[in-house]
Amino acid sequence: MRLALLLPVLLTAARAGNAQTLNIIAEPSTATIYRFKVQDNSLVPIGTGRAELKLQKNDPNTIVVRLDGFRDATRSFPTGEKYRDKQYTLFLSKRVIQLSALPYDAEIRIDGEPRGTRQVEVELEEGQAATVEVVKRGFAPVQKVYRWEKAGEMPPTKDRIELLDRRVMISASPSGAELFGDDAKIGDTDAELTVRRGTCATVRAAKPGWIPVERNYCNKDGLPETPLADRIALAGRVVNVNAPSGARILVNQKQAGTGSFQVRVAEGACVQVEVQQQGYFGYNREFCVQPGVAPEPPQDDNVVLDPDDSYAASSASDQANVNVTVEVAAGMPEERAWKLLASIVLSHFDVLENSDSQTGYLRTAWQLKTYTRRGGSAPERVIRSRIIVKRASDDPLRYTVKIVSEKNKYAGVSVKEDENFEAWDRLLNVYRDVIAEMQSRLK
C-alpha cells in the first residue's frame, strides 16, 4: 500500500530529472537572448550571446534574439519533441533601419514602392541594397542607397532624410520659349527649377522676337516661400533693326544706336523708329504690340536706305549759312559795285524778293530744288536756297553775302512751313562759286 502511494511521486521526479536543457547561441554575439513568458506576454533576458534554455512542460519555450538595428529572430522549442542537437544558433539575418522623413507628410518610397510617411522601416539582408527616395510636391526629392555588405560598413540603425531644397514647376508662354536658370538652360516651355536651401535663383524666359522676362525665387528663412508652380508670360516684343553701318537709329526721336539696335515694344504700346544716314533718304516705321489692332512686329527689320540725289548735286561748304565779307576794290563806284552784285545774283536766282540800292540790301526769294526717292512718285527731299546781301561798311565799301541753304525735315509738308526746314551744311553745286565770283569781279 505504501509503495503504491510513492509511485506517482517517483515518476514525477524521474520526469523532472529528464527535462531537456538546450544551449542557445546568438549571432551576432552582442545580441540579447530573451525567453517569452506566456503568462504575461513579457520577455525575460536569459543571456547575451549565449544562454541555457530549460524546456518547460506546457510552454512553447519561445526564444527571442534581439539586437538594436536587426529584425528579431524567434524560435520555439515545444516539449514532447526530441531534440537531437543540444545547441542551436539563432542568426539575426535582417538589418533594420528606422527611417524618418521631414516634412512629416513627405512620402517615403523603397525601391520605387510607396511605404508611407513620417517613419518606416528599411529591411536589408546581407549582400543586399535598398534605394530610398523621399518625395513631396514643391521640394526636390532626395534619394539614398543603403547597403549591407559583409566586409563593408554597417548601415545605420536610425536615419532621417530631410527635404531642404525647393522645386518650382515653371511654364512659359508663348510655346517654345526657352527657360534659363542662372544662365544655364533648363528647358523649353516647361522646366523644373531647384532652389537650394539658403539661396536664391533667377529664371529668365526668352524667345526670339520677345522681350525676356526674369523671375527671382528664394529659399531662405524670413522670405516668402517659393511657389509650387509659376507661369512666366512674355508680352512685349523685340525688333532687331539692322541698318547700314554708321546709320543713326532713333527711337521715339531719340538716338538709340548706330548700325543695329534691338527695339523693345511694350505690350499695348507703339514705338516710332527712324533711320538716318548722310547721303540717303531717311527711313521711318512704327511698331505696335496691339493684337487685333496693329500688325504684329517682325522679329527682324533689315533696313535698306535709298540714295538721296541731293547729295550728289551738292557739296559740303563752310560758306553755307554764314556771312562772308566781299570787299569792293578801291575806286569802284558804289553804283557799279551794286549792279555787279545784282547781276551775279540774278544769274543764279530768278526772283528778287527785296532789293534796295540806297540801303545796300538785297534778298532773293526761295529757290526750290526737289528730289524724288527712286521708285517713288512724290518729292521727298526739298532743298531751298536764297542769297542775302547787306552793305557792311562805306569806307572801305564792303558787303556781307550769305547763301542760305536749308533742307526739309519731313516729306509732304508745304515749303512755306518754315518749321519743316533746317539749316543744311551743303550748297547745291550751282551756287558753290557765287561768292567766289563776287569776290573776283569786285576787286
C-alpha positions as a printed NumPy array, in Angstrom:
array([[   0.   ,    0.   ,    0.   ],
       [   2.848,    2.465,    0.871],
       [   4.651,    1.556,   -2.378],
       [   1.58 ,    2.369,   -4.433],
       [   1.404,    5.828,   -2.839],
       [   5.079,    6.609,   -3.576],
       [   4.996,    5.534,   -7.241],
       [   3.467,    8.79 ,   -8.726],
       [   5.97 ,   10.862,   -6.781],
       [   8.894,    8.851,   -8.094],
       [   7.595,    9.042,  -11.67 ],
       [   7.227,   12.8  ,  -11.405],
       [  10.74 ,   13.138,  -10.023],
       [  12.066,   10.968,  -12.847],
       [  10.346,   13.061,  -15.451],
       [  11.709,   16.221,  -13.847],
       [  15.166,   14.791,  -13.945],
       [  14.774,   14.06 ,  -17.63 ],
       [  13.772,   17.711,  -18.602],
       [  15.926,   18.87 ,  -21.581],
       [  18.313,   21.794,  -21.452],
       [  19.391,   23.409,  -24.722],
       [  22.277,   25.748,  -25.37 ],
       [  21.178,   28.772,  -27.351],
       [  23.776,   30.824,  -29.225],
       [  23.033,   34.233,  -30.718],
       [  24.8  ,   35.635,  -33.764],
       [  25.998,   38.4  ,  -33.56 ],
       [  27.296,   37.603,  -30.118],
       [  26.286,   41.007,  -28.797],
       [  22.598,   40.13 ,  -29.193],
       [  20.467,   39.554,  -26.112],
       [  18.55 ,   36.295,  -25.724],
       [  15.067,   36.532,  -24.207],
       [  12.557,   33.927,  -23.042],
       [   8.94 ,   34.668,  -23.803],
       [   6.608,   34.345,  -20.806],
       [   3.167,   33.287,  -21.918],
       [   1.583,   34.248,  -18.629],
       [   2.058,   37.993,  -19.081],
       [   3.356,   38.232,  -22.669],
       [   6.696,   39.562,  -21.494],
       [  10.295,   38.905,  -22.454],
       [  12.812,   37.886,  -19.819],
       [  16.517,   38.201,  -20.663],
       [  18.419,   34.97 ,  -20.054],
       [  21.785,   35.839,  -21.58 ],
       [  23.884,   37.775,  -24.077],
       [  25.385,   35.854,  -26.963],
       [  24.798,   32.503,  -25.209],
       [  22.178,   31.097,  -22.785],
       [  20.772,   27.838,  -21.434],
       [  17.152,   27.069,  -22.127],
       [  15.391,   24.594,  -19.864],
       [  12.362,   23.276,  -21.632],
       [   9.224,   23.544,  -19.571],
       [   6.13 ,   21.451,  -19.905],
       [   3.033,   23.108,  -21.312],
       [   5.152,   26.033,  -22.552],
       [   6.079,   26.91 ,  -26.119],
       [   9.584,   27.617,  -24.863],
       [   9.877,   30.548,  -27.231],
       [  13.219,   32.291,  -27.568],
       [  13.65 ,   35.827,  -28.968],
       [  17.055,   37.11 ,  -30.001],
       [  17.205,   40.881,  -30.19 ],
       [  19.818,   43.466,  -31.098],
       [  19.302,   47.108,  -31.978],
       [  19.325,   47.541,  -35.751],
       [  18.234,   43.973,  -36.557],
       [  14.931,   42.194,  -37.07 ],
       [  14.223,   39.864,  -34.111],
       [  14.95 ,   36.166,  -34.58 ],
       [  12.368,   33.917,  -32.901],
       [  12.155,   30.162,  -32.39 ],
       [  10.058,   27.88 ,  -30.194],
       [  11.067,   24.54 ,  -28.689],
       [   7.82 ,   22.814,  -27.642],
       [   8.073,   19.919,  -25.168],
       [   7.33 ,   16.463,  -26.427],
       [   9.678,   16.779,  -29.375],
       [  13.025,   15.09 ,  -29.398],
       [  15.935,   17.485,  -29.959],
       [  18.9  ,   15.584,  -31.16 ],
       [  21.152,   18.656,  -31.036],
       [  21.763,   20.253,  -27.709],
       [  22.98 ,   23.523,  -29.226],
       [  21.109,   25.874,  -31.549],
       [  22.306,   29.082,  -33.123],
       [  19.859,   31.875,  -33.967],
       [  21.11 ,   34.298,  -36.601],
       [  19.97 ,   37.867,  -36.903],
       [  19.847,   37.895,  -40.714],
       [  17.874,   41.028,  -41.418],
       [  19.184,   44.524,  -40.816],
       [  16.515,   47.131,  -39.978],
       [  16.889,   50.881,  -40.34 ],
       [  14.367,   53.092,  -38.574],
       [  13.956,   55.825,  -41.168],
       [  12.086,   59.09 ,  -40.63 ],
       [  11.445,   61.929,  -43.069],
       [  10.841,   65.656,  -42.914],
       [   8.449,   67.261,  -43.7  ],
       [   6.292,   64.705,  -41.929],
       [   3.875,   64.345,  -44.826],
       [   6.624,   63.556,  -47.328],
       [   6.192,   60.175,  -48.997],
       [   8.86 ,   57.534,  -48.438],
       [   9.489,   55.072,  -51.242],
       [  11.642,   51.968,  -51.026],
       [  12.842,   50.57 ,  -54.345],
       [  10.134,   52.587,  -56.041],
       [   7.245,   51.401,  -53.883],
       [   5.413,   53.84 ,  -51.577],
       [   5.805,   52.755,  -47.944],
       [   4.159,   55.594,  -46.077],
       [   5.063,   58.875,  -44.428],
       [   6.74 ,   60.135,  -41.288],
       [   8.593,   56.904,  -40.364],
       [   9.161,   53.498,  -41.949],
       [  11.486,   50.528,  -41.571],
       [  14.055,   49.691,  -44.214],
       [  14.915,   45.984,  -44.126],
       [  18.129,   44.549,  -45.59 ],
       [  19.605,   41.109,  -45.833],
       [  23.35 ,   40.679,  -46.013],
       [  24.625,   41.444,  -49.518],
       [  21.525,   43.429,  -50.435],
       [  20.886,   47.115,  -51.104],
       [  17.766,   49.265,  -50.871],
       [  17.114,   52.571,  -52.623],
       [  15.093,   55.029,  -50.579],
       [  13.513,   58.139,  -52.089],
       [  11.667,   60.848,  -50.17 ],
       [   9.335,   62.999,  -52.258],
       [   6.906,   65.839,  -51.745],
       [   5.434,   68.296,  -54.213],
       [   7.287,   71.585,  -54.066],
       [  10.528,   70.001,  -52.864],
       [  13.478,   68.489,  -54.68 ],
       [  13.404,   64.717,  -53.962],
       [  16.237,   63.1  ,  -52.036],
       [  17.471,   59.618,  -52.855],
       [  19.703,   57.472,  -50.7  ],
       [  21.03 ,   53.93 ,  -51.081],
       [  21.602,   51.661,  -48.065],
       [  23.862,   48.589,  -48.403],
       [  24.741,   45.758,  -46.064],
       [  27.951,   44.207,  -47.272],
       [  29.737,   41.538,  -45.336],
       [  33.058,   43.349,  -45.353],
       [  31.642,   46.839,  -45.649],
       [  30.402,   49.447,  -43.249],
       [  27.219,   48.554,  -41.412],
       [  24.158,   50.631,  -42.29 ],
       [  22.883,   52.899,  -39.508],
       [  20.23 ,   51.741,  -37.092],
       [  18.411,   55.064,  -37.43 ],
       [  18.433,   57.726,  -40.102],
       [  16.473,   60.775,  -41.137],
       [  16.094,   62.299,  -44.569],
       [  15.055,   65.94 ,  -44.703],
       [  13.863,   67.715,  -47.826],
       [  15.555,   71.118,  -47.875],
       [  15.766,   72.203,  -51.491],
       [  12.619,   73.603,  -53.067],
       [  11.382,   72.798,  -56.56 ],
       [   9.246,   75.056,  -58.736],
       [   7.411,   73.846,  -61.831],
       [   7.759,   76.686,  -64.329],
       [   5.907,   77.083,  -67.608],
       [   6.361,   79.847,  -70.142],
       [   4.235,   81.313,  -72.873],
       [   4.203,   81.509,  -75.807],
       [   5.121,   77.93 ,  -76.577],
       [   8.747,   77.413,  -77.47 ],
       [  10.122,   79.992,  -75.04 ],
       [  13.455,   78.922,  -73.581],
       [  13.942,   78.878,  -69.816],
       [  17.305,   79.636,  -68.235],
       [  18.231,   79.19 ,  -64.585],
       [  21.187,   81.389,  -63.658],
       [  22.171,   81.494,  -67.364],
       [  22.084,   77.696,  -67.84 ],
       [  19.255,   76.384,  -69.995],
       [  16.801,   74.266,  -68.019],
       [  14.045,   73.653,  -70.564],
       [  11.78 ,   74.73 ,  -73.396],
       [   8.303,   75.994,  -72.448],
       [   8.32 ,   73.887,  -69.243],
       [  11.053,   73.229,  -66.713],
       [  11.739,   72.255,  -63.125],
       [  13.82 ,   74.669,  -61.079],
       [  15.611,   73.55 ,  -57.925],
       [  16.34 ,   76.291,  -55.393],
       [  18.858,   75.101,  -52.825],
       [  18.344,   75.857,  -49.166],
       [  19.707,   79.265,  -48.206],
       [  19.998,   80.509,  -51.799],
       [  18.075,   82.384,  -54.451],
       [  17.777,   81.557,  -58.15 ],
       [  16.857,   83.67 ,  -61.146],
       [  14.885,   82.281,  -64.067],
       [  14.815,   84.023,  -67.424],
       [  12.27 ,   83.224,  -70.117],
       [  13.325,   84.227,  -73.624],
       [  12.193,   83.769,  -77.18 ],
       [  13.463,   85.498,  -80.338],
       [  11.264,   88.481,  -81.082],
       [  10.015,   88.839,  -77.477],
       [  11.17 ,   90.904,  -74.508],
       [  12.797,   88.492,  -71.983],
       [  11.244,   88.217,  -68.53 ],
       [  13.135,   87.39 ,  -65.331],
       [  11.704,   85.966,  -62.121],
       [  13.523,   85.523,  -58.801],
       [  12.878,   82.684,  -56.32 ],
       [  14.381,   82.393,  -52.822],
       [  14.637,   79.531,  -50.355],
       [  15.655,   81.492,  -47.283],
       [  14.233,   81.967,  -43.823],
       [  12.196,   85.128,  -43.477],
       [  11.346,   85.319,  -47.178],
       [   8.114,   84.183,  -48.854],
       [   8.061,   80.505,  -49.773],
       [   8.743,   79.563,  -53.342],
       [   5.522,   78.693,  -55.206],
       [   4.763,   75.123,  -56.213],
       [   4.306,   76.299,  -59.798],
       [   4.68 ,   79.533,  -61.697],
       [   3.87 ,   80.8  ,  -65.169],
       [   6.002,   83.348,  -66.986],
       [   4.231,   85.115,  -69.833],
       [   6.204,   87.025,  -72.443],
       [   4.3  ,   90.09 ,  -73.602],
       [   6.392,   92.85 ,  -75.191],
       [   8.202,   92.355,  -78.463],
       [  11.768,   92.933,  -79.664],
       [  12.572,   94.021,  -83.212],
       [  16.146,   93.705,  -84.416],
       [  16.632,   96.791,  -86.577],
       [  19.582,   96.179,  -88.892],
       [  20.63 ,   99.324,  -90.759],
       [  23.716,  100.146,  -92.841],
       [  26.907,  100.637,  -90.863],
       [  27.12 ,  104.161,  -89.496],
       [  23.41 ,  104.877,  -89.862],
       [  21.788,  106.537,  -86.834],
       [  18.814,  104.753,  -85.311],
       [  16.343,  106.931,  -83.459],
       [  13.571,  105.557,  -81.254],
       [  10.773,  107.993,  -80.499],
       [  13.014,  110.794,  -81.848],
       [  15.918,  109.952,  -79.521],
       [  19.112,  108.36 ,  -80.8  ],
       [  19.339,  104.808,  -79.553],
       [  22.102,  103.21 ,  -81.571],
       [  24.213,  103.086,  -84.712],
       [  24.082,  100.414,  -87.378],
       [  21.891,   97.984,  -85.454],
       [  19.699,   98.119,  -82.382],
       [  17.156,   95.984,  -80.561],
       [  13.958,   97.988,  -80.314],
       [  11.671,   96.981,  -77.441],
       [   7.948,   97.498,  -77.761],
       [   5.927,   97.078,  -74.569],
       [   2.552,   95.345,  -74.557],
       [  -0.133,   97.752,  -75.773],
       [   2.372,  100.396,  -76.864],
       [   3.771,  101.737,  -80.139],
       [   7.308,  102.827,  -80.993],
       [   8.437,  105.104,  -83.807],
       [  11.738,  104.108,  -85.405],
       [  13.749,  106.357,  -87.699],
       [  16.99 ,  105.567,  -89.508],
       [  19.172,  108.386,  -90.801],
       [  22.398,  108.398,  -92.772],
       [  24.027,  111.21 ,  -94.647],
       [  23.502,  110.886,  -98.389],
       [  20.391,  108.742,  -98.051],
       [  16.698,  109.282,  -97.582],
       [  15.513,  108.62 ,  -94.056],
       [  13.554,  105.522,  -93.04 ],
       [  10.524,  105.687,  -90.748],
       [   8.424,  102.874,  -89.388],
       [   6.092,  102.347,  -86.457],
       [   5.953,   99.076,  -84.499],
       [   2.997,   98.318,  -82.241],
       [   2.071,   95.485,  -79.888],
       [  -1.688,   95.787,  -80.082],
       [  -3.229,   92.443,  -81.046],
       [  -6.211,   92.837,  -83.317],
       [  -5.427,   96.496,  -83.896],
       [  -1.98 ,   96.703,  -85.46 ],
       [   0.117,   94.184,  -87.423],
       [   2.444,   92.038,  -85.347],
       [   6.002,   93.448,  -85.302],
       [   8.599,   91.429,  -87.235],
       [  11.463,   89.744,  -85.47 ],
       [  13.968,   91.449,  -87.802],
       [  13.731,   94.642,  -89.807],
       [  16.529,   94.858,  -92.35 ],
       [  16.691,   98.473,  -93.475],
       [  17.878,   99.407,  -96.965],
       [  18.264,  103.15 ,  -97.434],
       [  17.614,  104.799, -100.788],
       [  20.297,  107.229, -102.016],
       [  19.419,  110.93 , -101.711],
       [  20.37 ,  112.528, -105.042],
       [  20.579,  115.954, -103.412],
       [  23.966,  114.888, -102.038],
       [  25.317,  114.122, -105.472],
       [  24.07 ,  117.524, -106.624],
       [  25.744,  119.412, -103.748],
       [  28.994,  119.877, -101.88 ],
       [  29.871,  120.389,  -98.254],
       [  30.734,  124.056,  -97.782],
       [  31.898,  126.312,  -94.984],
       [  30.112,  129.184,  -96.772],
       [  26.639,  127.737,  -96.227],
       [  24.502,  129.827,  -93.862],
       [  27.331,  132.161,  -92.816],
       [  28.07 ,  135.802,  -93.633],
       [  31.02 ,  136.127,  -95.986],
       [  32.601,  139.558,  -96.47 ],
       [  33.075,  140.817, -100.01 ],
       [  35.283,  143.922, -100.266],
       [  34.904,  146.284, -103.238],
       [  38.019,  147.43 , -104.98 ],
       [  39.125,  150.963, -104.117],
       [  37.896,  153.474, -106.659],
       [  34.983,  151.36 , -107.915],
       [  31.809,  153.412, -107.68 ],
       [  29.166,  152.061, -105.341],
       [  26.569,  152.15 , -108.106],
       [  28.731,  149.938, -110.337],
       [  29.51 ,  147.601, -107.485],
       [  25.825,  147.249, -106.664],
       [  24.925,  146.498, -110.281],
       [  27.628,  143.826, -110.443],
       [  26.354,  142.192, -107.256],
       [  22.758,  142.252, -108.504],
       [  23.809,  140.896, -111.891],
       [  25.69 ,  137.983, -110.357],
       [  22.77 ,  137.173, -108.05 ],
       [  20.237,  137.268, -110.881],
       [  22.367,  134.948, -112.96 ],
       [  21.628,  132.255, -110.362],
       [  18.294,  133.28 , -108.856],
       [  15.172,  134.166, -110.797],
       [  13.311,  136.388, -108.353],
       [  14.47 ,  139.206, -106.1  ],
       [  12.203,  139.462, -103.112],
       [  13.777,  142.693, -101.868],
       [  16.368,  144.976, -103.466],
       [  17.32 ,  148.475, -102.253],
       [  20.485,  150.068, -103.583],
       [  20.144,  153.008, -101.191],
       [  20.427,  150.815,  -98.105],
       [  22.526,  148.212,  -99.836],
       [  20.156,  145.339,  -99.   ],
       [  19.164,  142.52 , -101.347],
       [  17.274,  139.26 , -100.697],
       [  16.142,  136.724, -103.225],
       [  13.027,  134.619, -102.999],
       [  13.467,  130.986, -102.045],
       [  14.581,  128.881, -104.952],
       [  13.473,  125.271, -104.649],
       [  15.009,  122.05 , -105.877],
       [  13.142,  118.778, -105.274],
       [  14.385,  115.191, -105.338],
       [  12.306,  112.042, -105.524],
       [  13.131,  108.72 , -103.951],
       [  13.992,  106.143, -106.559],
       [  10.882,  104.259, -107.471],
       [   8.712,  106.918, -105.863],
       [   6.411,  109.481, -107.392],
       [   6.233,  112.347, -104.892],
       [   9.231,  114.536, -103.978],
       [  10.74 ,  113.661, -100.613],
       [  13.727,  115.963, -100.443],
       [  13.301,  119.702, -100.9  ],
       [  16.323,  121.997, -100.883],
       [  15.599,  125.683, -100.698],
       [  18.24 ,  128.351, -101.251],
       [  18.39 ,  132.129, -101.205],
       [  21.019,  134.892, -101.111],
       [  21.019,  137.828,  -98.725],
       [  23.344,  140.778,  -99.402],
       [  23.934,  143.584,  -96.868],
       [  26.193,  146.63 ,  -97.016],
       [  28.633,  146.231,  -94.152],
       [  30.634,  149.483,  -94.444],
       [  31.009,  152.501,  -96.678],
       [  34.725,  153.165,  -96.344],
       [  36.065,  150.881,  -97.41 ],
       [  32.988,  149.665,  -99.237],
       [  32.138,  146.153,  -98.078],
       [  29.194,  143.813,  -98.356],
       [  28.318,  140.646,  -96.444],
       [  26.866,  137.857,  -98.514],
       [  25.024,  134.844,  -97.054],
       [  23.854,  131.885,  -99.066],
       [  21.049,  130.371,  -97.049],
       [  20.79 ,  126.62 ,  -97.663],
       [  18.055,  124.554,  -95.975],
       [  16.541,  121.104,  -96.337],
       [  13.141,  119.804,  -95.316],
       [  12.72 ,  117.55 ,  -92.296],
       [   9.653,  115.68 ,  -93.487],
       [   8.246,  114.965,  -96.911],
       [   4.812,  116.095,  -97.971],
       [   4.841,  119.315,  -95.937],
       [   4.347,  122.718,  -97.594],
       [   7.572,  124.549,  -98.469],
       [   6.069,  127.587,  -96.781],
       [   6.215,  125.856,  -93.424],
       [   9.475,  127.221,  -92.05 ],
       [   9.319,  124.829,  -89.108],
       [   9.768,  121.921,  -91.519],
       [  13.152,  123.205,  -92.704],
       [  16.553,  123.146,  -91.066],
       [  19.954,  124.544,  -91.952],
       [  21.98 ,  122.367,  -94.34 ],
       [  25.772,  122.49 ,  -94.304],
       [  25.925,  121.894,  -98.032],
       [  25.434,  124.07 , -101.116],
       [  23.913,  122.941, -104.351],
       [  26.676,  122.859, -106.933],
       [  25.036,  125.666, -108.947],
       [  25.672,  128.079, -106.038],
       [  29.031,  126.976, -104.715],
       [  31.029,  129.533, -106.803],
       [  28.715,  132.535, -106.361],
       [  30.704,  134.189, -103.576],
       [  33.999,  133.448, -105.262],
       [  32.691,  135.109, -108.422],
       [  31.641,  138.2  , -106.434],
       [  34.999,  138.455, -104.734],
       [  36.766,  138.143, -108.068],
       [  34.686,  140.629, -110.041],
       [  34.528,  143.301, -107.329],
       [  38.276,  143.505, -106.869]])
